[in-house]
Amino acid sequence: MKLLRFGPSGAEKPGLLDAEGRIRDLSEHLGDITGGTLNDVHLDRLRALDLEDLPVVEGDPRIGPCVGNVGKFVCIGLNYSDHAAETGATPPSEPIIFFKATSAIIGPNDDVIIPKGSEKTDWEVELGVVIGTEARYVSEAEALNHVAGYCVVNDLSERAFQMERGGQWVKGKSADTFGPIGPWLVTRDEVPDPQALHLWLDLDGKRRQDGSTATMIFGVAHLVSYVSQFMSLQPGDIISTGTPPGVGMGQKPQVYLRPGQEMRLGVEGLGEQSQKVRGWEG
């Protein structure tokens, strides 16, 4: 299934994308798509619905973040060896974990705002993993059983805040609008191999990132298991699994986002995002 949330920011309704690409309203069957509705029991109930009985959403509504009320936004750094090389970093021997503030989360096509004082706002297309059931000290063999599904993430970063302001990555990752997720949460049964997905990002029509999850240093199952050794993963939590090469910081010369530009990005089978870039107006 492809689950989504549509409507104005803060008042999104749950929906499901049918085979013809139409949004079907799930409001009569579900309050929202959040951690409390992402376990297998709830998902199986949704699968059992007759789609023809669900109202078609007319028009072109705003698509919101595919998961509401996210508890933790966990990110993995330098998880593609070729991305590590372009940044001049040594590939890590264990996953690098940092957090993105959940206040950064926006819909997949909402505007991205360059934060006040920024000169190095960068892009990063990533595979997002949405947790469906609590994971605590889980084995790698059992890890994917705790995954509800997958989504596209743009892990936007302000490189000066990240690397030149005291070494705390979260400062460069957490500005408002720095966490577009969606458009859909694609349930894990539709993604048989999360390590075989093409992912890409275009800036103003020029391909900047073009990679595959096959080149991750640490795969999805390993990451879910690894993170669960240090903290419990709760339903609705998101793990953003790292980015392939082609980020602005890795260009020669370096290239960063400017007001008026547009990003398009996607992950195979998980849909596309499109964001216009705006400057800070406060």
KAKA-V789782 format. One record per residue. N is the residue number from 1. SS is DSSP state (hx for helix, st for strand, lp for the rest). PHI is phi as a letter, one per 20 degrees, with the letter a starting at -180 (* if undefined). D_LAST is the distance of its C-alpha to the last C-alpha in Angstrom with 2 decimals. Layout:
n=<N,N>
ss=<SS,SS>
phi=<PHI,PHI>
d_last=<D_LAST,D_LAST>
//
This chain:
n=<1,2,3,4,5,6,7,8,9,10,11,12,13,14,15,16,17,18,19,20,21,22,23,24,25,26,27,28,29,30,31,32,33,34,35,36,37,38,39,40,41,42,43,44,45,46,47,48,49,50,51,52,53,54,55,56,57,58,59,60,61,62,63,64,65,66,67,68,69,70,71,72,73,74,75,76,77,78,79,80,81,82,83,84,85,86,87,88,89,90,91,92,93,94,95,96,97,98,99,100,101,102,103,104,105,106,107,108,109,110,111,112,113,114,115,116,117,118,119,120,121,122,123,124,125,126,127,128,129,130,131,132,133,134,135,136,137,138,139,140,141,142,143,144,145,146,147,148,149,150,151,152,153,154,155,156,157,158,159,160,161,162,163,164,165,166,167,168,169,170,171,172,173,174,175,176,177,178,179,180,181,182,183,184,185,186,187,188,189,190,191,192,193,194,195,196,197,198,199,200,201,202,203,204,205,206,207,208,209,210,211,212,213,214,215,216,217,218,219,220,221,222,223,224,225,226,227,228,229,230,231,232,233,234,235,236,237,238,239,240,241,242,243,244,245,246,247,248,249,250,251,252,253,254,255,256,257,258,259,260,261,262,263,264,265,266,267,268,269,270,271,272,273,274,275,276,277,278,279,280,281,282>
ss=<lp,st,st,st,st,st,lp,lp,lp,lp,lp,lp,st,st,st,st,st,lp,lp,lp,lp,lp,st,st,st,lp,lp,lp,lp,lp,lp,lp,lp,lp,hx,hx,hx,lp,lp,hx,hx,hx,hx,hx,hx,hx,hx,lp,lp,lp,hx,hx,hx,lp,lp,st,lp,lp,lp,lp,lp,lp,st,lp,lp,lp,lp,lp,lp,lp,lp,lp,st,st,st,st,st,lp,lp,st,hx,hx,hx,hx,hx,hx,hx,lp,lp,lp,lp,lp,lp,lp,lp,st,st,st,st,lp,lp,hx,hx,hx,st,st,lp,lp,lp,lp,lp,st,st,lp,lp,lp,lp,lp,lp,lp,st,st,lp,lp,st,st,st,st,st,st,st,lp,lp,lp,st,lp,lp,lp,lp,hx,hx,hx,hx,hx,hx,hx,st,st,st,st,st,st,st,st,st,lp,st,st,hx,hx,hx,hx,hx,lp,lp,lp,lp,lp,hx,hx,hx,hx,hx,lp,lp,lp,lp,lp,st,st,st,lp,lp,lp,st,st,st,hx,hx,hx,lp,lp,lp,lp,lp,lp,lp,st,st,st,st,st,st,lp,lp,st,st,st,st,st,st,st,hx,hx,hx,st,lp,lp,lp,hx,hx,hx,hx,hx,hx,hx,hx,hx,lp,lp,lp,lp,st,lp,lp,lp,lp,st,st,st,lp,lp,lp,lp,lp,lp,lp,hx,hx,hx,lp,lp,lp,lp,lp,lp,lp,lp,lp,lp,lp,st,st,st,st,st,st,lp,lp,lp,st,st,st,st,st,st,st,st,lp,lp,lp,lp>
phi=<*,d,e,b,c,c,o,f,g,n,c,f,d,e,b,c,e,e,f,e,n,e,e,d,f,d,g,f,d,b,f,a,e,c,g,f,d,d,f,f,f,f,f,f,f,f,f,f,f,e,f,f,e,e,f,f,e,e,m,c,f,f,e,e,g,f,c,e,l,f,e,c,d,e,c,d,e,l,e,c,f,f,f,g,f,f,e,m,e,f,g,f,e,c,g,e,d,b,c,d,f,f,f,f,f,c,f,f,d,f,f,e,d,f,f,g,n,e,c,c,f,c,d,b,f,b,e,e,d,d,f,d,c,g,c,c,l,e,f,f,f,e,g,f,f,e,e,f,r,c,b,e,c,d,e,f,b,d,f,f,f,f,d,d,c,o,n,e,g,g,f,e,d,d,g,g,m,e,c,f,c,o,f,c,e,e,f,f,f,e,c,f,c,f,e,c,d,f,c,b,b,d,d,l,n,d,f,d,c,b,b,b,f,f,e,g,f,c,f,g,f,f,f,f,f,f,f,f,f,d,b,f,e,d,g,n,f,c,d,e,e,o,c,f,f,o,f,f,f,e,f,c,f,f,c,c,f,c,g,n,e,c,d,c,b,a,c,g,n,d,n,c,d,b,c,e,d,c,e,f,c,f>
d_last=<40.10,36.64,34.55,31.10,28.68,27.57,25.65,22.26,19.96,21.51,24.65,26.19,29.97,32.34,34.05,36.49,36.88,40.46,42.63,41.73,37.98,37.48,35.39,37.67,36.36,37.35,36.19,39.80,40.57,37.45,34.68,32.15,32.19,31.58,33.56,36.10,37.14,37.37,40.79,43.79,45.29,42.32,41.94,45.67,45.46,42.86,45.07,47.95,46.29,47.63,44.73,46.47,46.11,42.31,40.46,38.84,35.17,35.04,32.42,29.54,27.44,24.27,25.43,23.79,24.20,27.97,28.22,26.71,26.34,26.66,27.92,27.72,26.10,28.54,28.26,31.03,30.56,32.75,34.91,36.11,38.42,37.46,33.74,34.72,36.78,34.05,31.84,34.90,35.13,38.40,38.69,38.53,41.75,39.99,36.77,33.59,31.59,27.96,25.44,22.20,20.28,21.03,17.46,16.89,19.37,18.72,21.26,22.98,21.61,18.04,15.29,14.35,10.82,11.14,9.51,7.88,11.09,13.14,16.09,18.43,17.21,20.54,22.32,25.24,27.36,29.26,31.81,30.68,33.42,33.16,35.45,37.80,40.00,39.73,40.58,41.92,44.14,44.89,47.00,45.94,48.64,47.15,43.45,42.85,44.46,41.38,39.03,38.09,36.78,34.41,31.17,28.96,26.04,23.47,22.90,19.82,19.65,17.79,21.01,20.10,18.62,21.74,24.40,23.44,21.87,24.97,26.27,24.59,23.90,21.96,19.02,18.83,19.49,17.36,13.68,12.66,14.49,16.78,19.83,21.03,24.55,27.24,28.18,31.29,32.90,36.26,38.95,40.87,44.09,42.57,41.63,45.01,43.93,40.32,41.50,42.30,39.04,37.60,33.83,31.88,28.55,28.04,25.24,25.45,28.99,30.18,31.52,29.92,31.19,34.59,36.24,38.23,38.07,41.67,40.50,38.67,40.09,39.98,40.46,38.96,41.96,41.92,38.22,38.59,41.68,40.23,37.05,39.26,41.26,38.36,36.69,37.58,35.78,35.16,35.19,31.85,30.79,29.71,30.90,29.22,32.13,30.94,30.44,32.97,32.73,30.61,27.17,25.23,26.15,29.77,29.90,31.76,29.76,26.74,24.31,20.72,18.34,16.59,14.44,17.08,19.48,21.16,22.82,25.96,27.70,30.48,33.26,36.79,37.58,34.19,32.36,29.50,25.72,23.64,19.90,17.83,15.25,11.78,9.36,5.90,3.80,0.00>
//
